Every structure is written in C-alpha cells, then in structure tokens.
Amino acid sequence: MTDDPLCATPRFDFPGQCVRIAEYADVEEWQRFRGETFGSQEWLWDAPDELRFDRADRQLVGAGFRLPYECAAAEDSARVPVTPAVRPGGLRAEEARDFRLEVATELRRVPGDIVLTCPRDVDVLDEPLEARIGIAPDVALLVQHGTVVGWSLTDPVRYLTTGFAAHDPAPPSPAIRPLFTECLDLVTTPLLYQVKDRDPAAVARLQAADEALRAQREDRHRADALLSLIGNLVEDYGNR
C-alpha cells in the first residue's frame, strides 16, 4: 500500500454493469492503456476484475470492477463484518507480472442504495475486515487476511454514466435516486429472474420504470444511463 490514491473519479457504467477508475475516454485509449500497463485484465472467456499498474514504477494507475447481479440474501446482508474506517491510499505491485483478480459474486445493498458493497463471496461476511483502502473517491478495496476480498462504492448514483463517458459532475437530482433503486432492483436477483420469466407483476414494474425514466425532465444524463439497460430489458421481456 502507498499514500497516493488515484485521482480519477469512478464511472459507473450502468448498461455495462461495471465501475471503472481510469483516465481513458474511449476504446482506443482503453486499448492503449492496457498495452502500457500490467496487472489483471480480461482474457478470452474470462472477465476478472481489474487492477492495472504502471510498468515503470509499478504504481496502481487504474481499476475496474464488475457489479454482481446476485443480491445477498437477507440473512447474509444482516451479517455485517467489522468495517474499519477507509484509509486513502494506492497500491504498488511487488513485481511486474500479470495476475487474476477474482470477481465479486455477492451484492450487498443498504436502504437507499447509498453504498454498494461487493464481497468476493458470502464467506467474507464471517470475519472482520482488516482494512478498507480508498483507492479513489468513494471507492474502497476490502482487505481480509492480507487479500483483496471485494470492493465498495459510496453514493453510486452520483457516478452513473454509459461506456467510457464521464459522469455528470452536478449532484444527482432527488427524483433520480428512487429511480436508481428501482432499476437496480430490476437488474439484480430475485426480481431479474422474475423479469426474465415474464412474470406479469415484474414486467409491469419494468415498464413503469421505463416510462418514468423517459418522462424524467431533470438529470437526463443519469436517466439515460439507467434507460440504456432498462430499455433493452423492455425490448427483450416487456411483452406480457
């Protein structure tokens, strides 16, 4: 661990269901960035989370995390491990080599979705965390037994965007926050399974969310980010 967290703010790509922390702004810059760095990255048929390091000084220069679609069961969410205060900092690789970083498999939510916590698996909840390293604004790595076992994003609605675009720097409007929670319900379990099964009640909620997002007059950047995925679900499963 170092004393230098990343300066880049997170981008919550809602249609891609991932959080990126890096300076690249398009596919070409992303490909160049990957070629100039080392660490964990996507391979054929494999999509781990990403920590990328500079080849010269081995300092952390970027990260990417996939949002799990499996919500933790109520009894698991109630098992809250001891969470130390976030300590801002970066990382430095011991050696310049690629590796694999396991993706988080559980999504733990709180009322209002003001924090999304994504542990590697449910067993992480059995013991206290040793540290939370704030590698970027509102993004922390969860550390247990000297190993990264997950990550968290505070105020995720603030960072909503699509693809590689920057998020809207203005604060989220009050109207967008409940819509974000509803959309997150629709793209995670158990409601996601009901949508795909075309359950009438679930489809009705999906269509209502789609209509509310299209009618939203404020905060269009965030509304459009949510609509990018919700609209696709309506096209695929919206016929009752």
TILOGU-534227 format. One record per residue (C-alpha): residue number from 1; residue in one letter; x, y, z. Coordinates in Angstrom, 1 decimal. Each point is the difference from the previous one (the first is absolute). Example, Ala and Ser with C-alpha at 12.3 -4.5 7.8 and 13.67 -1.06 7.14 Angstrom:
// TILOGU-534227
+-----+---+--------+--------+--------+
:   k : r :     xx :     yy :     zz :
+-----+---+--------+--------+--------+
:   1 : A :   12.3 :   -4.5 :    7.8 :
:   2 : S :    1.4 :    3.4 :   -0.7 :
+-----+---+--------+--------+--------+
//
This chain:
// TILOGU-534227
+-----+---+--------+--------+--------+
:   k : r :     xx :     yy :     zz :
+-----+---+--------+--------+--------+
:   1 : M :    0.0 :    0.0 :    0.0 :
:   2 : T :    1.1 :    3.6 :   -0.8 :
:   3 : D :   -1.2 :    3.4 :    1.1 :
:   4 : D :   -1.2 :    1.0 :   -3.5 :
:   5 : P :   -3.5 :   -0.9 :   -1.0 :
:   6 : L :   -1.2 :    0.4 :   -3.6 :
:   7 : C :   -1.0 :    3.5 :   -1.0 :
:   8 : A :   -2.6 :   -1.2 :   -2.6 :
:   9 : T :   -3.6 :   -0.1 :    1.2 :
:  10 : P :   -2.0 :   -3.2 :   -0.5 :
:  11 : R :   -2.3 :   -0.6 :   -3.0 :
:  12 : F :   -3.0 :   -2.3 :    0.7 :
:  13 : D :   -0.8 :   -1.3 :   -3.5 :
:  14 : F :   -3.5 :   -1.2 :    0.7 :
:  15 : P :   -0.8 :   -1.8 :   -3.2 :
:  16 : G :    3.4 :   -1.7 :    0.2 :
:  17 : Q :   -0.6 :   -0.7 :    3.8 :
:  18 : C :    3.6 :    1.0 :    0.9 :
:  19 : V :    1.9 :    2.7 :    1.8 :
:  20 : R :    3.1 :    1.4 :   -1.7 :
:  21 : I :    2.7 :    2.2 :    1.6 :
:  22 : A :    2.5 :    1.2 :   -2.7 :
:  23 : E :    0.7 :    2.9 :   -2.3 :
:  24 : Y :   -0.8 :   -1.6 :   -3.3 :
:  25 : A :   -3.1 :    1.4 :   -1.8 :
:  26 : D :   -0.6 :   -2.4 :   -2.9 :
:  27 : V :    0.8 :   -3.4 :   -1.3 :
:  28 : E :    3.3 :    1.0 :   -1.7 :
:  29 : E :    1.3 :    1.7 :    3.1 :
:  30 : W :   -1.1 :   -3.1 :    2.1 :
:  31 : Q :    1.9 :   -2.3 :   -2.3 :
:  32 : R :    3.1 :    2.2 :    0.1 :
:  33 : F :   -0.3 :    0.2 :    3.8 :
:  34 : R :   -0.1 :   -3.8 :    0.3 :
:  35 : G :    3.0 :   -0.3 :   -2.3 :
:  36 : E :    2.0 :    2.4 :    2.2 :
:  37 : T :   -0.9 :   -1.6 :    3.3 :
:  38 : F :    0.0 :   -3.4 :    1.7 :
:  39 : G :   -2.2 :   -1.8 :    2.6 :
:  40 : S :   -3.3 :   -1.8 :   -0.2 :
:  41 : Q :   -2.1 :    0.3 :   -3.2 :
:  42 : E :   -2.5 :   -1.7 :   -2.2 :
:  43 : W :    1.0 :   -3.1 :   -2.0 :
:  44 : L :   -2.0 :   -2.1 :   -2.4 :
:  45 : W :   -3.0 :   -1.6 :    1.9 :
:  46 : D :    1.2 :    1.7 :    3.2 :
:  47 : A :   -0.9 :    3.3 :    1.5 :
:  48 : P :    1.6 :    0.6 :    3.4 :
:  49 : D :    0.1 :    3.3 :    1.8 :
:  50 : E :    2.8 :    2.3 :   -1.0 :
:  51 : L :    2.9 :    1.7 :    1.9 :
:  52 : R :    2.5 :    1.5 :   -2.5 :
:  53 : F :    3.5 :    1.2 :    0.9 :
:  54 : D :    2.6 :    2.2 :   -1.7 :
:  55 : R :    2.8 :   -2.0 :   -1.5 :
:  56 : A :    2.7 :    2.5 :    1.2 :
:  57 : D :   -0.8 :    0.6 :    3.6 :
:  58 : R :   -2.5 :   -2.8 :    0.6 :
:  59 : Q :   -2.5 :    2.4 :    1.5 :
:  60 : L :   -3.8 :   -0.5 :   -0.4 :
:  61 : V :   -1.3 :    2.0 :   -2.9 :
:  62 : G :   -3.4 :   -1.4 :   -0.6 :
:  63 : A :   -2.7 :   -2.4 :    1.1 :
:  64 : G :   -3.2 :   -1.6 :   -1.2 :
:  65 : F :   -2.7 :   -2.0 :    1.9 :
:  66 : R :   -3.0 :   -1.9 :   -1.2 :
:  67 : L :   -3.2 :    0.4 :    1.9 :
:  68 : P :   -1.4 :   -3.4 :    1.1 :
:  69 : Y :   -3.6 :   -0.6 :   -0.9 :
:  70 : E :   -0.6 :   -2.4 :    2.9 :
:  71 : C :   -1.3 :    2.0 :    3.0 :
:  72 : A :    1.0 :   -1.4 :    3.4 :
:  73 : A :   -2.8 :   -1.7 :    1.8 :
:  74 : A :   -1.6 :    1.9 :    2.9 :
:  75 : E :    1.6 :   -2.2 :    2.6 :
:  76 : D :    3.4 :    0.5 :   -1.6 :
:  77 : S :   -0.3 :    3.7 :   -0.3 :
:  78 : A :   -0.8 :    0.1 :    3.7 :
:  79 : R :    3.4 :   -1.5 :    0.7 :
:  80 : V :    2.0 :    3.2 :    0.0 :
:  81 : P :    3.7 :   -0.5 :    0.6 :
:  82 : V :    2.1 :    2.6 :    1.9 :
:  83 : T :    0.8 :    2.7 :   -2.5 :
:  84 : P :    3.0 :    2.1 :    0.8 :
:  85 : A :    0.1 :    3.6 :   -1.2 :
:  86 : V :    1.0 :    0.6 :   -3.6 :
:  87 : R :    3.7 :    1.0 :   -0.3 :
:  88 : P :    0.8 :    1.8 :   -3.2 :
:  89 : G :    2.9 :   -1.6 :   -1.9 :
:  90 : G :    1.3 :   -1.7 :   -3.1 :
:  91 : L :    1.7 :   -3.3 :   -0.7 :
:  92 : R :    3.4 :   -0.9 :   -1.3 :
:  93 : A :    0.7 :   -3.4 :   -1.6 :
:  94 : E :    2.9 :   -2.0 :    1.4 :
:  95 : E :    0.9 :   -1.1 :   -3.5 :
:  96 : A :   -1.1 :    0.8 :   -3.6 :
:  97 : R :   -2.1 :   -3.0 :   -1.0 :
:  98 : D :   -3.6 :   -0.7 :   -0.9 :
:  99 : F :   -2.3 :   -1.8 :    2.4 :
: 100 : R :   -3.7 :   -0.8 :    0.5 :
: 101 : L :   -2.3 :    1.9 :    2.4 :
: 102 : E :   -3.1 :   -1.9 :    0.9 :
: 103 : V :   -3.3 :    1.8 :   -0.7 :
: 104 : A :   -2.4 :    0.7 :    2.8 :
: 105 : T :   -3.0 :   -2.3 :    0.0 :
: 106 : E :   -2.3 :    1.6 :    2.6 :
: 107 : L :   -1.6 :    3.4 :   -0.1 :
: 108 : R :   -0.9 :    1.4 :    3.4 :
: 109 : R :   -2.3 :    3.0 :    0.0 :
: 110 : V :   -1.2 :    2.4 :    2.7 :
: 111 : P :   -3.2 :    2.1 :    0.1 :
: 112 : G :    0.1 :    2.7 :   -2.6 :
: 113 : D :    3.0 :   -1.8 :   -1.7 :
: 114 : I :    2.3 :    2.7 :    1.4 :
: 115 : V :    2.8 :   -2.7 :    0.1 :
: 116 : L :    0.5 :   -3.1 :   -2.1 :
: 117 : T :    2.3 :   -2.6 :    1.6 :
: 118 : C :    1.2 :   -2.8 :   -2.2 :
: 119 : P :    1.8 :   -2.9 :    1.9 :
: 120 : R :    1.8 :   -2.8 :   -1.9 :
: 121 : D :   -2.4 :   -2.5 :    1.6 :
: 122 : V :   -2.3 :   -0.3 :    3.0 :
: 123 : D :    2.7 :   -1.5 :    2.2 :
: 124 : V :    1.6 :    3.5 :    0.1 :
: 125 : L :   -2.8 :    1.0 :    2.3 :
: 126 : D :    1.0 :   -2.5 :    2.7 :
: 127 : E :    3.1 :    1.9 :    1.2 :
: 128 : P :    1.0 :    3.6 :    0.6 :
: 129 : L :    1.7 :    1.9 :   -2.8 :
: 130 : E :    3.6 :    1.0 :    0.7 :
: 131 : A :   -0.1 :    3.2 :   -2.1 :
: 132 : R :   -1.9 :    2.0 :   -2.6 :
: 133 : I :    2.4 :    1.8 :   -2.4 :
: 134 : G :   -1.6 :    3.0 :   -1.7 :
: 135 : I :    1.7 :   -0.3 :   -3.4 :
: 136 : A :   -2.1 :    2.8 :   -1.6 :
: 137 : P :   -2.9 :    2.3 :    1.1 :
: 138 : D :   -2.7 :   -2.1 :    1.5 :
: 139 : V :    1.6 :   -3.3 :   -1.1 :
: 140 : A :    1.6 :   -2.3 :    2.6 :
: 141 : L :    1.6 :   -3.4 :   -0.2 :
: 142 : L :   -0.9 :   -2.5 :    2.8 :
: 143 : V :    2.9 :   -1.8 :    1.5 :
: 144 : Q :   -0.1 :   -3.1 :    2.1 :
: 145 : H :    2.9 :   -2.2 :    0.9 :
: 146 : G :    2.3 :    2.1 :   -2.1 :
: 147 : T :   -2.1 :   -0.7 :   -3.1 :
: 148 : V :   -2.4 :    2.3 :   -2.0 :
: 149 : V :   -3.4 :   -1.7 :    0.5 :
: 150 : G :   -2.3 :    2.6 :   -1.5 :
: 151 : W :   -0.7 :    3.7 :   -0.6 :
: 152 : S :   -2.6 :    2.6 :    0.8 :
: 153 : L :   -1.4 :    3.1 :   -1.7 :
: 154 : T :   -1.6 :    2.8 :    2.0 :
: 155 : D :   -2.7 :    2.1 :   -1.5 :
: 156 : P :   -0.1 :   -2.0 :   -3.2 :
: 157 : V :   -2.8 :    2.0 :   -1.6 :
: 158 : R :    2.4 :    3.0 :   -0.1 :
: 159 : Y :    2.3 :   -1.8 :   -2.5 :
: 160 : L :   -2.6 :   -1.4 :   -2.4 :
: 161 : T :    1.0 :    0.1 :   -3.6 :
: 162 : T :    0.3 :   -2.1 :   -3.2 :
: 163 : G :    3.1 :   -1.6 :   -1.4 :
: 164 : F :    3.2 :    2.1 :    0.4 :
: 165 : A :   -1.8 :    3.3 :    0.4 :
: 166 : A :    0.6 :    2.2 :    3.1 :
: 167 : H :   -2.8 :    0.3 :    2.5 :
: 168 : D :   -2.0 :    3.2 :    0.4 :
: 169 : P :    1.9 :    2.1 :    2.6 :
: 170 : A :   -3.2 :    1.5 :    1.2 :
: 171 : P :   -1.6 :   -1.6 :    3.1 :
: 172 : P :   -2.7 :   -2.6 :   -0.8 :
: 173 : S :   -3.5 :    1.4 :    0.1 :
: 174 : P :   -2.3 :   -1.3 :    2.7 :
: 175 : A :   -2.3 :   -1.5 :   -2.6 :
: 176 : I :    2.7 :   -2.3 :   -1.4 :
: 177 : R :    0.9 :   -1.7 :    3.2 :
: 178 : P :   -3.2 :   -2.1 :    0.4 :
: 179 : L :    0.1 :   -0.8 :   -3.7 :
: 180 : F :    3.6 :   -1.3 :    0.4 :
: 181 : T :   -1.1 :   -2.3 :    2.9 :
: 182 : E :   -2.9 :   -1.3 :   -2.1 :
: 183 : C :    2.2 :   -0.6 :   -3.0 :
: 184 : L :    2.6 :   -1.8 :    2.2 :
: 185 : D :   -2.8 :   -2.2 :    1.3 :
: 186 : L :   -0.9 :   -0.9 :   -3.6 :
: 187 : V :    3.5 :   -0.9 :   -1.1 :
: 188 : T :    0.8 :   -2.1 :    3.1 :
: 189 : T :   -1.4 :   -3.1 :    1.6 :
: 190 : P :   -2.7 :   -1.0 :    0.9 :
: 191 : L :   -2.0 :    2.4 :   -2.2 :
: 192 : L :    2.3 :   -0.5 :   -3.0 :
: 193 : Y :   -1.0 :   -3.6 :   -0.1 :
: 194 : Q :   -3.7 :    0.9 :    0.1 :
: 195 : V :    0.5 :    2.5 :   -2.8 :
: 196 : K :    1.7 :   -2.6 :   -2.2 :
: 197 : D :   -2.9 :   -2.4 :    0.8 :
: 198 : R :   -2.4 :    2.7 :   -1.1 :
: 199 : D :   -1.8 :    0.0 :    3.3 :
: 200 : P :   -2.9 :    2.6 :   -0.5 :
: 201 : A :    0.8 :    2.0 :    3.1 :
: 202 : A :    3.7 :    0.1 :   -0.7 :
: 203 : V :   -0.6 :    1.0 :   -3.6 :
: 204 : A :   -2.4 :    2.7 :    1.1 :
: 205 : R :    2.7 :    1.5 :    2.3 :
: 206 : L :    2.5 :   -0.2 :   -2.9 :
: 207 : Q :   -2.4 :    1.9 :   -2.3 :
: 208 : A :   -0.8 :    2.6 :    2.7 :
: 209 : A :    3.7 :    0.6 :    0.6 :
: 210 : D :    0.6 :    0.4 :   -3.8 :
: 211 : E :   -2.9 :    2.6 :   -0.2 :
: 212 : A :    1.2 :    1.9 :    3.1 :
: 213 : L :    3.6 :    0.3 :   -1.4 :
: 214 : R :   -1.3 :    1.2 :   -3.4 :
: 215 : A :   -2.2 :    2.6 :    1.8 :
: 216 : Q :    2.8 :    1.2 :    2.3 :
: 217 : R :    0.8 :    3.6 :   -0.9 :
: 218 : E :    2.9 :    0.5 :    2.4 :
: 219 : D :    3.3 :   -1.7 :    0.2 :
: 220 : R :   -0.3 :   -1.4 :   -3.6 :
: 221 : H :    3.6 :   -1.3 :   -0.1 :
: 222 : R :   -0.7 :   -2.4 :    2.9 :
: 223 : A :   -3.5 :   -0.8 :   -1.1 :
: 224 : D :    1.3 :   -0.9 :   -3.5 :
: 225 : A :    2.7 :   -2.2 :    1.6 :
: 226 : L :   -2.7 :   -1.9 :    1.9 :
: 227 : L :   -2.2 :   -0.1 :   -3.1 :
: 228 : S :    2.8 :   -1.6 :   -2.1 :
: 229 : L :   -0.4 :   -3.2 :    1.9 :
: 230 : I :   -3.7 :    0.2 :    1.1 :
: 231 : G :   -1.0 :    0.7 :   -3.6 :
: 232 : N :    1.8 :   -3.1 :   -1.3 :
: 233 : L :   -1.8 :   -2.1 :    2.7 :
: 234 : V :   -3.3 :    1.4 :   -1.2 :
: 235 : E :    0.8 :   -1.0 :   -3.6 :
: 236 : D :    1.0 :   -3.5 :    1.1 :
: 237 : Y :   -2.6 :   -0.8 :    2.7 :
: 238 : G :   -2.6 :    2.9 :    0.0 :
: 239 : N :   -2.7 :   -1.9 :   -1.9 :
: 240 : R :   -2.3 :   -1.5 :    2.6 :
+-----+---+--------+--------+--------+
//
